[in-house]
């Protein structure tokens, strides 16, 4: 039986009152990683590296000079973040050409706060997929049911948190890659507004869609980590106007809009779980449809494939035969698109942003299931729901890509389920740049769900 994940807030409190040391937290995490090694959540984990960081954190605590509240807390890092003390492979045999021996900006920020860079987590190769089944290290298993996928591309990070190995982990999100595995594994996952968190040192999939984000055991843990992630970085121009994290006032009866209609279908199980939860928790919301969903989705795909192909095709000394056949096919598709296709897609993108931010009236959060189905079996290539038959890959990104194309902050929170039922996530999307306000709405909803679960 899986242990309940220990929260970051509990770890911070235990370190502060002296009931736990960084070394004891690190040892417990290492023991748990060994216990759940069959999940294949980690692709690089070195006990001496972990314990050296833990002992340094303990020494600072003894001197009364911790670097921050998270000094001494283990944090797992997705394998597309550059890290000083671990190799970065993007879980591919076509290895990155970026120089090793350096930290991504957000990793450096966590390290300067004293966090223990615990290990590198498994991922879908080059973040170019949403199942986490394509990896040079093999697929990650879902801790809730090991016969099922974690979803991806940040599947290893989700599995590490859901299994209780670490309280928090970093992922990256281009079409849902933080939220998808978080929902499939029953944890919280947050995608910031585009440009609030530095992408420097995070191997790109699509420059204008990528967003680094945290995954955690509780919503409060997301809040505790974000001050160490948000802010400007001169090495990433997209963060030029990024504000540091600020605590927003609590939400009171937020205006919620449930998106439904063609292109936003979901299985009866997922739809029933979401609607029943909202009803039991006495959460009222309006309902709206969005026209032209297929065009918007095609625009997201075009931008993703164009930008991914542009990055990979310009890399030096890369053996394309080293990529998996799936990734090769994606890159070939991107290479066949031209500048006109990209311009058209960007114009459609602007129309979606206008539709969401102005065309739906006054709202505080848009509501959707995070996934249209529960975590699929690893052997299933297709999913069927609401008269649709789509690939498992497409079913994983069914809703989540909207937030990336529009640059919105998004969060997935677990819906209460009966014992033995697979997780279902509720996704909330906020207005661009209003990440803190979205978190307040999420907290209002989460509090009501927890009281009635």
C-alpha positions as CSV (number, residue, x, y, z in Angstrom):
1,X,0.0,0.0,0.0
2,X,1.3,3.4,-0.9
3,X,2.1,5.8,1.9
4,X,0.2,9.1,2.0
5,X,2.6,11.7,0.5
6,X,4.1,13.9,3.2
7,X,3.4,17.6,2.3
8,X,6.0,20.2,1.8
9,X,4.3,22.3,4.5
10,X,4.8,19.5,7.0
11,X,8.4,19.1,6.1
12,X,9.1,22.8,6.4
13,X,7.4,22.8,9.9
14,X,9.4,19.7,11.0
15,X,12.7,21.2,9.9
16,X,11.8,24.5,11.6
17,X,11.0,22.9,15.0
18,X,13.9,20.5,14.9
19,X,11.7,17.3,14.9
20,X,13.3,16.3,11.5
21,X,16.6,17.0,9.9
22,X,17.4,17.4,6.3
23,X,19.4,14.2,6.4
24,X,16.4,12.3,7.8
25,X,14.2,13.6,5.1
26,X,16.7,12.7,2.5
27,X,17.2,9.2,3.9
28,X,13.4,8.6,4.0
29,X,13.1,9.8,0.4
30,X,15.9,7.6,-0.7
31,X,14.4,4.6,1.1
32,X,11.0,5.3,-0.5
33,X,12.6,5.6,-4.0
34,X,14.1,2.2,-3.5
35,X,10.8,0.7,-2.3
36,X,9.0,2.1,-5.4
37,X,11.9,1.6,-7.9
38,X,9.5,-0.5,-10.0
39,X,7.6,2.7,-10.9
40,X,10.7,3.8,-12.9
41,X,10.1,7.4,-11.8
42,X,13.8,8.4,-11.6
43,X,16.4,8.2,-14.3
44,X,19.3,9.6,-12.2
45,X,19.5,9.4,-8.4
46,X,22.8,9.5,-6.5
47,X,22.7,8.9,-2.8
48,X,26.1,10.6,-2.1
49,X,25.0,13.7,-4.0
50,X,21.7,13.8,-2.1
51,X,23.3,13.3,1.3
52,X,26.0,15.9,0.7
53,X,23.3,18.5,0.1
54,X,21.4,17.3,3.2
55,X,24.3,17.5,5.5
56,X,25.1,21.1,4.3
57,X,21.5,22.1,5.0
58,X,21.7,20.6,8.5
59,X,24.9,22.5,9.2
60,X,23.1,25.7,8.2
61,X,20.2,24.9,10.5
62,X,22.6,24.2,13.4
63,X,24.2,27.6,12.9
64,X,20.8,29.2,12.8
65,X,21.3,30.4,9.2
66,X,18.9,28.5,6.9
67,X,18.7,30.0,3.5
68,X,14.9,29.8,3.3
69,X,12.0,27.8,4.7
70,X,12.6,25.1,2.1
71,X,16.3,24.7,3.0
72,X,16.8,20.9,3.3
73,X,13.7,19.8,1.5
74,X,14.1,17.2,-1.3
75,X,12.7,18.3,-4.7
76,X,12.7,16.1,-7.8
77,X,13.6,17.6,-11.2
78,X,12.3,16.6,-14.6
79,X,15.1,15.3,-16.9
80,X,14.7,18.3,-19.4
81,X,16.0,20.8,-16.8
82,X,19.8,21.3,-16.9
83,X,21.3,20.4,-13.5
84,X,24.8,21.0,-12.2
85,X,25.2,17.6,-10.6
86,X,23.2,15.2,-12.8
87,X,23.3,14.6,-16.5
88,X,20.4,15.9,-18.6
89,X,19.2,13.5,-21.3
90,X,15.6,14.4,-22.1
91,X,15.1,10.6,-21.8
92,X,16.4,10.3,-25.4
93,X,19.3,8.6,-27.1
94,X,19.5,11.8,-29.2
95,X,21.2,13.7,-26.4
96,X,21.1,17.4,-25.9
97,X,23.8,19.6,-27.2
98,X,23.5,22.2,-24.4
99,X,26.6,22.4,-22.2
100,X,26.5,20.3,-19.1
101,X,27.6,21.3,-15.6
102,X,25.0,24.1,-15.1
103,X,21.6,24.6,-13.6
104,X,18.5,25.9,-15.2
105,X,17.5,29.2,-13.7
106,X,14.7,27.8,-11.6
107,X,16.9,24.9,-10.4
108,X,19.6,27.5,-9.4
109,X,16.9,29.4,-7.6
110,X,15.8,26.4,-5.6
111,X,19.4,25.5,-4.9
112,X,20.1,29.0,-3.6
113,X,17.2,28.5,-1.3
114,X,18.8,25.4,0.1
115,X,16.5,22.9,-1.5
116,X,18.0,19.4,-2.1
117,X,18.1,18.6,-5.8
118,X,17.0,15.1,-5.2
119,X,17.2,13.4,-8.6
120,X,16.1,13.5,-12.3
121,X,12.7,12.1,-13.2
122,X,11.6,10.1,-16.2
123,X,9.7,11.8,-19.0
124,X,8.3,11.3,-22.5
125,X,11.3,11.7,-24.9
126,X,12.1,15.4,-25.4
127,X,8.7,16.2,-23.8
128,X,7.2,15.4,-27.2
129,X,4.3,13.3,-26.1
130,X,1.6,13.0,-23.4
131,X,1.8,9.3,-22.3
132,X,5.3,8.9,-20.9
133,X,5.5,5.6,-22.7
134,X,8.3,6.7,-25.0
135,X,11.5,7.1,-23.1
136,X,15.0,5.8,-23.5
137,X,14.7,4.6,-19.9
138,X,11.4,2.8,-20.4
139,X,7.9,3.8,-19.4
140,X,6.9,5.1,-16.0
141,X,4.2,3.2,-14.1
142,X,1.3,4.9,-12.4
143,X,1.4,4.5,-8.6
144,X,-2.4,4.3,-8.4
145,X,-2.4,1.3,-10.7
146,X,0.8,0.1,-12.3
147,X,-1.0,-1.4,-15.3
148,X,-1.9,2.2,-16.3
149,X,0.1,5.1,-17.8
150,X,1.1,8.1,-15.7
151,X,0.4,10.5,-18.6
152,X,3.2,12.8,-19.7
153,X,5.4,14.3,-20.4
154,X,6.3,14.9,-16.8
155,X,5.2,11.4,-15.7
156,X,8.2,10.6,-13.5
157,X,7.7,13.8,-11.5
158,X,4.0,12.9,-10.9
159,X,4.8,9.3,-9.9
160,X,7.5,10.5,-7.5
161,X,5.1,12.8,-5.7
162,X,2.1,10.4,-5.8
163,X,4.2,7.6,-4.4
164,X,5.3,9.8,-1.5
165,X,9.0,9.8,-2.5
166,X,9.1,13.6,-2.6
167,X,6.5,16.2,-1.6
168,X,7.1,18.4,-4.7
169,X,8.7,18.1,-8.1
170,X,9.2,20.2,-11.2
171,X,7.7,19.5,-14.6
172,X,7.2,21.4,-17.8
173,X,4.0,22.0,-19.7
174,X,3.6,22.6,-23.4
175,X,0.2,21.0,-23.9
176,X,-0.6,19.8,-20.4
177,X,2.6,18.0,-19.5
178,X,2.4,19.1,-15.8
179,X,-1.4,18.8,-15.5
180,X,-1.9,15.5,-17.4
181,X,0.2,13.3,-15.2
182,X,-0.8,15.2,-12.1
183,X,-4.5,14.4,-12.8
184,X,-3.7,10.8,-13.8
185,X,-1.8,10.2,-10.6
186,X,-4.1,12.1,-8.3
187,X,-2.0,15.1,-7.3
188,X,-1.9,18.8,-7.8
189,X,-0.2,20.4,-10.8
190,X,0.2,24.0,-11.8
191,X,1.0,25.6,-15.1
192,X,1.9,29.3,-14.7
193,X,1.0,32.1,-17.2
194,X,3.4,32.2,-20.0
195,X,6.4,34.3,-19.0
196,X,6.0,34.2,-15.2
197,X,8.7,31.5,-14.8
198,X,12.0,31.4,-16.6
199,X,12.5,28.7,-19.2
200,X,16.3,29.3,-19.4
201,X,18.0,25.9,-19.0
202,X,14.8,23.9,-19.6
203,X,15.3,22.1,-22.9
204,X,12.6,23.4,-25.2
205,X,9.8,21.7,-27.0
206,X,8.0,24.8,-28.2
207,X,9.4,28.2,-27.2
208,X,6.0,30.0,-27.3
209,X,4.1,27.3,-25.5
210,X,6.5,25.9,-22.8
211,X,5.9,26.7,-19.2
212,X,7.9,25.2,-16.3
213,X,5.6,24.3,-13.3
214,X,5.4,22.5,-9.9
215,X,3.6,19.3,-9.0
216,X,2.8,18.7,-5.4
217,X,0.9,16.6,-2.8
218,X,-1.2,19.6,-1.7
219,X,-2.4,23.0,-3.0
220,X,-0.6,24.8,-0.2
221,X,2.7,23.2,-1.3
222,X,2.2,24.8,-4.8
223,X,1.9,28.1,-3.1
224,X,5.0,27.5,-0.9
225,X,7.1,26.7,-3.9
226,X,6.0,29.5,-6.3
227,X,8.0,32.4,-4.6
228,X,11.1,30.5,-5.6
229,X,10.0,30.1,-9.2
230,X,8.3,33.4,-10.3
231,X,10.2,36.5,-11.4
232,X,12.3,38.1,-14.1
233,X,15.4,36.4,-15.6
234,X,17.6,38.4,-18.0
235,X,18.4,35.0,-19.7
236,X,14.8,34.6,-20.7
237,X,13.3,37.6,-22.5
238,X,9.7,36.2,-22.0
239,X,10.0,37.0,-18.3
240,X,10.8,40.7,-18.9
241,X,7.5,41.8,-17.3
242,X,7.3,38.9,-14.8
243,X,6.3,39.9,-11.3
244,X,7.4,38.0,-8.2
245,X,4.9,35.8,-6.5
246,X,2.4,37.7,-4.4
247,X,-0.3,36.3,-2.0
248,X,-3.8,37.2,-3.3
249,X,-6.7,37.7,-0.9
250,X,-9.0,34.7,-0.4
251,X,-11.7,34.1,-3.1
252,X,-15.4,34.4,-2.2
253,X,-18.0,32.8,-4.4
254,X,-15.9,33.1,-7.6
255,X,-17.5,33.3,-11.0
256,X,-17.0,30.0,-12.7
257,X,-17.7,28.9,-16.2
258,X,-17.9,25.2,-17.2
259,X,-16.8,24.7,-20.8
260,X,-18.7,22.1,-22.7
261,X,-19.8,21.3,-26.3
262,X,-18.2,19.9,-29.5
263,X,-14.5,19.3,-29.1
264,X,-14.8,19.2,-25.3
265,X,-16.4,15.8,-24.8
266,X,-15.5,13.5,-21.9
267,X,-16.4,10.0,-20.7
268,X,-19.5,9.5,-18.6
269,X,-17.3,8.5,-15.6
270,X,-15.3,11.7,-15.7
271,X,-18.2,14.0,-16.4
272,X,-20.3,12.4,-13.7
273,X,-17.4,12.7,-11.2
274,X,-16.9,16.3,-11.9
275,X,-20.6,17.3,-11.9
276,X,-21.4,15.3,-8.8
277,X,-18.5,16.8,-6.9
278,X,-19.5,20.3,-7.9
279,X,-23.1,19.6,-6.9
280,X,-22.3,18.0,-3.5
281,X,-19.8,20.8,-2.7
282,X,-22.5,23.4,-3.6
283,X,-20.3,25.0,-6.2
284,X,-22.5,26.9,-8.7
285,X,-21.2,27.7,-12.2
286,X,-22.4,28.8,-15.5
287,X,-21.9,26.9,-18.7
288,X,-20.6,27.9,-22.1
289,X,-19.4,26.4,-25.4
290,X,-16.6,27.5,-27.7
291,X,-16.9,27.3,-31.5
292,X,-14.2,26.3,-33.9
293,X,-12.4,24.0,-31.4
294,X,-10.9,21.9,-34.2
295,X,-9.3,25.0,-35.8
296,X,-7.8,26.1,-32.4
297,X,-6.4,22.6,-31.8
298,X,-4.9,22.6,-35.3
299,X,-3.3,25.9,-34.6
300,X,-1.8,24.6,-31.3
301,X,-0.4,21.5,-33.2
302,X,1.0,23.6,-36.0
303,X,2.9,26.0,-33.6
304,X,4.1,23.0,-31.5
305,X,5.4,21.1,-34.5
306,X,6.9,24.1,-36.2
307,X,8.8,25.3,-33.2
308,X,9.9,21.8,-32.2
309,X,11.2,21.1,-35.7
310,X,13.0,24.5,-35.8
311,X,14.9,23.7,-32.6
312,X,15.8,20.1,-33.4
313,X,16.7,20.7,-37.1
314,X,19.2,23.4,-36.2
315,X,21.0,21.3,-33.6
316,X,24.6,20.4,-34.5
317,X,25.9,16.9,-34.8
318,X,22.6,15.2,-34.1
319,X,21.9,11.7,-35.4
320,X,18.2,11.7,-36.2
321,X,18.2,7.9,-36.2
322,X,18.8,8.2,-32.4
323,X,15.4,9.6,-31.8
324,X,12.5,7.2,-31.3
325,X,10.4,6.5,-34.4
326,X,7.5,8.4,-32.8
327,X,9.6,11.5,-32.3
328,X,11.1,11.2,-35.7
329,X,7.6,11.3,-37.2
330,X,6.6,14.4,-35.2
331,X,9.7,16.2,-36.3
332,X,9.1,15.2,-39.9
333,X,5.6,16.6,-39.7
334,X,6.9,19.9,-38.3
335,X,9.5,20.1,-41.1
336,X,6.7,20.0,-43.7
337,X,5.0,23.1,-42.3
338,X,6.1,26.5,-43.7
339,X,6.1,30.1,-42.5
340,X,2.6,30.7,-43.9
341,X,1.2,27.8,-41.8
342,X,2.8,29.3,-38.7
343,X,1.5,32.8,-39.4
344,X,-2.1,31.4,-39.9
345,X,-1.8,29.5,-36.6
346,X,-0.7,32.5,-34.7
347,X,-3.6,34.5,-36.0
348,X,-6.0,31.8,-34.9
349,X,-4.2,31.8,-31.5
350,X,-5.0,35.5,-31.1
351,X,-8.7,34.8,-31.9
352,X,-8.8,32.1,-29.1
353,X,-7.3,34.5,-26.6
354,X,-9.9,37.1,-27.5
355,X,-12.7,34.5,-27.2
356,X,-11.6,33.3,-23.8
357,X,-10.8,36.6,-22.2
358,X,-13.5,38.7,-23.6
359,X,-16.1,36.6,-25.4
360,X,-17.2,34.5,-22.4
361,X,-18.2,37.5,-20.2
362,X,-17.0,38.1,-16.7
363,X,-15.4,35.1,-15.1
364,X,-12.7,34.2,-12.5
365,X,-12.0,30.7,-13.7
366,X,-12.9,28.4,-16.5
367,X,-13.6,24.8,-15.5
368,X,-13.0,21.5,-17.3
369,X,-12.0,18.0,-16.4
370,X,-8.2,17.8,-16.7
371,X,-8.6,14.6,-18.8
372,X,-11.6,13.2,-20.6
373,X,-10.8,9.7,-19.3
374,X,-9.2,8.1,-16.3
375,X,-5.6,7.0,-16.7
376,X,-5.6,4.5,-19.7
377,X,-4.1,1.1,-19.6
378,X,-0.6,0.9,-20.9
379,X,-1.7,-1.5,-23.6
380,X,-4.5,0.7,-24.9
381,X,-3.7,2.8,-28.0
382,X,-7.2,4.2,-28.4
383,X,-9.8,5.8,-26.2
384,X,-13.6,6.0,-26.8
385,X,-15.9,8.5,-25.1
386,X,-19.0,10.5,-26.1
387,X,-19.0,9.0,-29.6
388,X,-15.4,9.9,-30.2
389,X,-12.6,7.4,-30.9
390,X,-9.2,9.1,-30.5
391,X,-5.6,8.0,-29.9
392,X,-4.5,7.7,-26.3
393,X,-2.0,10.5,-27.0
394,X,-4.7,12.9,-28.2
395,X,-7.0,12.0,-25.3
396,X,-4.4,13.1,-22.8
397,X,-4.1,16.6,-24.4
398,X,-7.9,16.8,-25.1
399,X,-8.5,19.9,-22.9
400,X,-5.1,21.0,-21.6
401,X,-3.6,22.5,-24.8
402,X,-6.1,25.4,-24.5
403,X,-4.2,26.9,-21.6
404,X,-0.9,26.7,-23.5
405,X,-2.2,28.2,-26.7
406,X,-3.8,31.1,-24.8
407,X,-0.9,31.5,-22.3
408,X,-3.3,31.1,-19.3
409,X,-2.4,30.0,-15.8
410,X,-3.9,26.6,-15.1
411,X,-4.2,24.2,-12.2
412,X,-5.5,20.6,-11.8
413,X,-6.9,19.6,-8.4
414,X,-7.9,16.0,-7.5
415,X,-11.7,15.3,-7.3
416,X,-12.7,13.2,-4.3
417,X,-13.2,9.6,-5.3
418,X,-14.3,6.4,-3.6
419,X,-11.5,4.0,-2.5
420,X,-10.4,1.9,-5.4
421,X,-11.5,4.4,-8.1
422,X,-8.9,5.9,-10.4
423,X,-8.1,9.6,-10.0
424,X,-10.1,12.4,-11.8
425,X,-8.7,15.9,-12.0
426,X,-10.6,19.2,-12.2
427,X,-8.8,21.8,-14.3
428,X,-9.2,25.6,-13.6
429,X,-7.9,28.2,-16.1
430,X,-7.4,31.8,-15.0
431,X,-6.8,35.1,-16.8
432,X,-3.3,35.7,-18.2
433,X,-0.9,37.0,-15.5
434,X,-3.4,36.5,-12.7
435,X,-1.9,33.3,-11.4
436,X,-2.3,34.3,-7.7
437,X,-6.0,35.0,-8.2
438,X,-6.4,31.6,-9.8
439,X,-4.8,29.9,-6.9
440,X,-7.2,31.7,-4.5
441,X,-10.1,30.3,-6.6
442,X,-8.5,26.9,-6.5
443,X,-8.1,27.1,-2.7
444,X,-11.8,28.1,-2.3
445,X,-12.9,25.1,-4.4
446,X,-10.4,22.7,-2.8
447,X,-11.5,23.7,0.7
448,X,-15.1,22.9,-0.1
449,X,-14.2,19.6,-1.7
450,X,-12.1,18.5,1.3
451,X,-14.9,19.3,3.7
452,X,-17.3,17.1,1.8
453,X,-15.0,14.2,1.0
